[in-house]
Amino acid sequence: MDYNTLKSIFFKFQPETAHKIAEFGLTSLSSVFPGSLSFLANKCVVNDARLQQNLFNIVFNNPVGIAGGFDKNAVMIKPLTALGFGHIEFGTITPKAQKGNDKPRLFRLVEEESIQNAMGFNNEGAKSVSKRVKKLYPFVIPLFANIGKNKVTPNEKAIDDYENLVREFNEICDAFVINVSSPNTPNLRALQEEDFIKELFSRIRPLTSKPIIFKIAPDMSYEKAVEICSCAVINGADALIVNNTSVDYSLSNSPNLQNFGGLSGKVITEKSAMLFKAVADELFGKTILIASGGIDSGAEAYRRIKMGANLVQIYTAFIFKGPFVCQMINSEILRLLEADGFAHISEAVGVDVRK
C-alpha cells in the first residue's frame, strides 16, 4: 500500500485521532514485528559523510530533524530514528501534566498541504516524560528537549518553570529548546522581549552546559526578530530556531481555516523563509541557525541551508508526504550538493547570505 492510499484512509479520521493511530502504529512496530525498525532504518536512513556535521560538539548524521510538537511525550523516539531523522525534538514539556486546549484543536488545510493547531502544550508532564527518556539516554542521535511553561503559571513566574525543566532534563538530553513562541498558551508570546530573555538566560545558563536553543515566532517584523534573536545570543543562546507556527490567517484560503491556533506547512513557507533570511543576514556566523516552517522537500531544505541553516526541521511534511519524507529530503540534498559542486554540506551552508 502506497502512502497516498494510506493517507486517504487516515484523512477520514479527525486529525488528532489519526495522529494517535499513527503514534500507536509506530510505537508498536518493534513489539508486533521484531526487526521492523531495523528494516525501516535500512530503507530510510541516509548514511553519507557529506551530510554529517559536528555542531555544539555533537555529531548530526544528517541535517533533517523532527520539530517539537510531533512527539510531545517522547514515545516515538526509536521509530522516528528508524525513519531517518538526524535529530529529534520532543515536547513541548511543561513541569506539570496538562490536557491542553479544548477539542477540536487540530485541523487539516488539505488543499494547501498545511495544518492549523491549537493544542496548548498537552503533555504528560516533566516527571513522566523524563522517566521515559532516561531509559533511552544517551541515544544514537541527538535529542532536543523542548520546554515551556504551564498554562496556569503567570508570566511573572514563568522562569521558575523553565528552571525546573532544565534541572529535570539536564542529564537526559543533548540540547534544550526554549519555547516562548507558541500561539496556543495565553500571553506566552509576550515573553519574546529583551528583559525577559536576559533574565531567563541569567537564571538557566548557569544550570546547564548543554546547548540552549531559542525558538521564535514568525509573526513579527524582521527588525524585531533580529533584535530578540541578537539578545538571546548575547545572553547565552547557542542556536536559534526560525520559526514556530504562524497566526497570520491571511496566508490561507482554506474553507477549513479557523480563527485560532497556529498555521504550519506550505502556507507559511515563504513567510518562514524570508524571516529566516532576515535573521541569517545579521547573525550567520555568530550562532548556529536552524530553519523550520514549511519545509517539505529537499529543494526547500537546501534553500534554507544556503541561506545559513546548519539544520532544518519538519513537521507538517511528515503528515502530507509520509514516513519516507526524511529519506527523500536527505537524498535530494545530496543531489543538489553534487549539482552545485560541493563536496560537503558545510560548503553550502550560508553561501547565499547577503547575496
C-alpha positions in Angstrom: 0.0 0.0 0.0 1.5 3.4 -1.0 1.3 6.4 1.2 -1.4 8.2 -0.8 -3.7 5.3 -0.2 -2.8 5.2 3.4 -3.2 8.9 3.7 -6.7 8.7 2.2 -7.6 6.3 5.0 -6.0 8.4 7.7 -7.7 11.6 6.5 -11.1 10.1 7.1 -10.4 10.4 10.8 -10.2 13.6 12.8 -6.6 14.8 12.7 -5.9 14.2 16.4 -7.3 10.7 16.2 -5.2 10.0 13.1 -2.1 11.2 14.9 -2.9 8.9 17.8 -3.4 6.0 15.4 0.0 6.7 13.7 1.7 7.1 17.1 0.3 3.7 18.2 1.4 2.1 15.0 4.9 3.5 15.1 5.4 2.6 18.8 4.0 -0.9 18.4 6.1 -1.8 15.4 9.0 -3.5 17.1 6.9 -5.5 19.5 4.5 -6.7 16.9 7.1 -7.2 14.1 10.5 -7.9 15.6 13.2 -6.5 13.4 10.8 -4.0 11.8 12.8 -0.9 13.0 16.0 -2.3 11.5 14.2 -3.0 8.3 12.8 0.6 8.2 16.3 2.0 9.1 17.8 0.2 6.1 15.2 1.8 3.8 15.1 5.3 5.4 18.4 6.2 7.0 20.7 8.1 4.6 24.3 7.4 5.7 26.5 9.7 3.8 29.6 11.5 5.2 28.7 14.5 3.1 25.8 15.3 5.3 27.4 14.7 8.7 28.1 17.8 10.8 29.6 18.4 14.3 27.7 21.2 16.0 28.0 22.0 19.7 30.4 19.1 19.9 27.5 16.8 18.9 27.5 14.7 15.7 24.5 15.1 13.4 24.4 12.4 10.8 22.1 14.4 8.6 20.5 17.9 8.8 16.8 16.9 8.9 15.1 16.8 12.3 11.5 16.4 13.5 10.3 19.6 15.1 8.7 19.9 18.5 5.1 19.1 18.9 5.1 15.9 16.9 6.3 13.6 19.7 5.1 15.5 22.7 5.7 12.8 25.2 8.9 11.2 23.8 7.1 8.0 22.9 8.2 7.7 19.3 11.9 8.3 19.5 13.0 4.9 18.3 10.7 4.6 15.3 11.4 8.2 14.3 15.1 7.4 14.3 14.5 4.4 12.1 12.7 6.7 9.7 15.9 8.6 9.1 15.8 11.7 11.2 19.1 13.3 12.2 17.8 14.7 15.5 14.5 14.6 17.4 12.9 17.5 19.3 10.5 16.0 21.8 7.9 18.1 23.7 6.8 20.7 24.4 7.1 19.5 28.0 5.7 21.5 31.0 6.6 20.9 34.6 3.1 19.6 35.4 0.9 17.5 33.1 -1.8 19.4 31.3 -4.6 18.5 29.0 -4.2 21.4 26.6 -6.9 23.3 24.9 -10.4 22.1 24.2 -11.0 19.8 21.2 -11.2 20.1 18.3 -7.8 21.7 18.2 -6.1 20.3 15.2 -7.3 21.0 11.6 -6.2 20.0 8.1 -6.0 22.5 5.3 -5.7 19.7 2.8 -5.6 21.6 -0.4 -2.8 23.8 0.9 -0.9 20.9 2.5 -1.0 22.7 5.8 -2.4 22.2 9.3 -3.6 24.5 12.0 -3.1 23.5 15.6 -4.3 24.9 18.9 -3.1 22.1 21.1 -1.9 24.1 24.0 1.1 22.2 25.3 -0.8 19.0 26.1 1.7 16.6 27.6 2.2 14.1 30.5 4.4 16.4 32.5 8.1 16.5 33.2 8.4 13.6 35.7 6.5 11.2 33.4 8.4 12.1 30.2 11.8 12.3 31.9 11.3 8.8 33.3 10.7 7.6 29.7 13.7 9.4 28.2 16.0 8.1 31.0 15.6 4.6 29.7 16.9 5.7 26.3 19.6 8.2 27.0 22.3 8.5 25.8 20.8 7.9 22.4 22.2 7.2 18.9 21.0 10.6 17.6 20.8 14.0 19.3 17.7 14.6 21.4 16.4 18.1 22.0 14.0 18.8 25.0 11.5 21.5 24.0 10.4 23.1 27.3 7.6 25.5 28.1 5.6 27.0 31.0 2.3 25.6 32.3 -0.8 27.5 31.2 -1.7 28.2 34.8 1.8 29.7 35.5 1.6 33.5 35.3 4.2 35.2 33.1 6.0 36.7 36.2 6.6 33.1 37.4 7.4 31.6 34.0 11.2 31.4 34.6 10.6 29.2 37.6 9.0 26.6 35.2 12.0 26.8 32.8 14.4 26.4 35.6 12.6 23.3 36.9 12.6 21.8 33.4 16.3 22.4 32.8 17.1 20.7 36.1 14.8 17.8 35.3 16.2 17.1 31.8 19.8 18.3 32.1 21.3 14.8 32.2 19.0 13.2 29.6 19.0 15.5 26.5 21.6 16.9 24.2 20.1 20.4 23.9 17.2 22.5 25.2 14.7 24.4 23.1 13.2 27.3 24.8 9.5 27.7 23.7 8.1 31.1 24.3 6.7 31.3 20.7 3.7 29.0 20.7 0.5 30.9 20.0 -1.6 28.4 21.9 -0.7 29.3 25.5 -2.2 32.7 26.6 0.3 35.5 26.7 3.3 33.2 26.1 4.5 35.2 23.1 4.5 38.3 25.3 7.7 36.8 26.7 9.6 37.4 23.5 11.0 40.6 24.9 14.6 41.6 25.8 14.1 42.0 29.5 12.6 38.5 29.9 15.2 36.9 27.6 18.0 38.5 29.7 16.6 37.3 33.0 15.7 33.8 31.6 19.3 33.2 30.4 20.8 34.7 33.5 19.0 32.0 35.5 19.1 28.9 33.3 22.5 29.3 31.7 24.4 28.5 35.0 22.2 25.4 35.4 23.4 23.5 32.3 26.4 23.1 30.0 24.0 21.7 27.3 23.3 23.9 24.3 20.3 26.2 24.7 18.3 26.9 21.6 15.9 29.9 21.4 12.8 29.4 19.1 11.0 32.4 17.8 7.5 33.0 16.3 7.2 34.2 12.7 4.6 36.9 13.4 6.9 39.9 14.0 8.8 42.4 11.9 12.3 41.5 10.7 13.8 44.2 12.9 12.0 42.8 16.0 13.1 39.2 15.1 16.8 40.3 14.7 16.6 42.3 18.0 15.3 39.4 20.1 17.5 36.8 18.4 20.6 39.0 19.0 19.6 39.5 22.6 19.2 35.7 23.1 22.6 35.1 21.5 24.4 37.8 23.5 22.9 36.4 26.7 23.8 32.7 26.1 21.7 31.1 23.4 23.8 28.6 21.4 21.4 28.4 18.5 18.2 29.8 17.1 15.2 28.1 15.5 13.3 30.2 13.0 10.4 29.6 13.3 7.3 28.4 15.1 3.7 28.3 13.8 2.0 31.5 12.4 -1.2 33.3 13.4 -1.2 35.2 10.1 -4.5 33.8 8.8 -4.3 35.9 5.6 -1.9 33.2 4.4 -4.7 30.7 3.9 -7.7 30.5 1.7 -8.8 27.1 3.1 -12.5 26.6 3.9 -11.4 24.8 7.0 -9.4 27.8 8.3 -10.1 28.6 12.0 -9.7 31.9 13.8 -7.4 30.4 16.4 -4.3 28.2 16.5 -1.0 28.3 14.6 -0.5 27.5 10.9 2.2 25.2 9.7 3.0 23.7 6.3 3.1 25.1 2.8 1.1 28.2 3.7 4.0 29.6 5.8 6.9 28.5 3.6 7.7 32.0 2.2 6.9 33.8 5.4 9.3 31.5 7.3 12.0 31.6 4.6 12.0 35.4 4.5 12.2 35.7 8.3 15.0 33.2 8.3 16.8 35.2 5.7 16.5 38.4 7.7 17.9 36.7 10.9 20.6 34.9 9.0 21.8 38.1 7.2 22.5 39.6 10.6 23.5 36.5 12.7 25.0 34.0 10.4 28.5 33.1 11.7 27.6 34.3 15.2 25.4 31.3 16.2 24.0 28.1 14.8 20.8 28.6 12.8 18.1 26.0 12.4 15.3 26.5 9.9 11.7 25.4 10.4 8.4 26.2 8.8 7.0 25.0 5.5 10.0 22.7 4.6 8.7 19.7 2.7 11.3 18.9 0.0 15.0 18.6 -0.4 14.9 21.8 -2.6 13.3 23.9 0.2 15.7 22.4 2.8 18.6 23.1 0.6 17.4 26.7 0.0 17.4 27.3 3.8 20.8 25.6 4.1 22.2 28.1 1.5 20.6 30.9 3.5 22.6 29.9 6.5 20.9 26.9 8.2 23.0 24.1 9.5 19.9 22.1 10.4 16.3 22.0 9.2 13.2 20.7 10.9 9.9 19.3 9.5 6.5 18.5 11.0 3.6 19.0 8.6 5.6 17.5 5.7 5.5 14.2 7.6 1.7 14.2 7.6 1.3 15.1 3.9 4.4 13.3 2.4 4.6 10.3 4.6 7.1 8.3 6.6 9.8 8.3 3.8 9.9 12.1 3.7 13.2 12.3 5.6 14.9 9.9 3.3 13.5 11.8 0.3 14.8 15.2 1.6 18.2 14.0 2.5 18.7 12.2 -0.8 17.6 15.3 -2.7 20.0 17.5 -0.7 22.8 15.2 -1.7 21.8 15.5 -5.4 21.7 19.3 -5.1 25.1 19.4 -3.3 26.6 17.4 -6.1 25.0 19.6 -8.8 26.5 22.7 -7.2 29.9 21.1 -6.9 30.0 20.9 -3.1 31.9 18.0 -1.5 30.2 18.5 1.9 27.1 20.2 3.3 29.3 22.7 5.2 30.4 24.2 1.9 26.7 25.0 1.1 25.7 26.4 4.5 25.3 30.2 4.1 26.6 30.6 0.6 23.6 32.9 -0.2 23.9 35.1 2.9 23.7 38.8 1.9 23.8 38.0 -1.8 
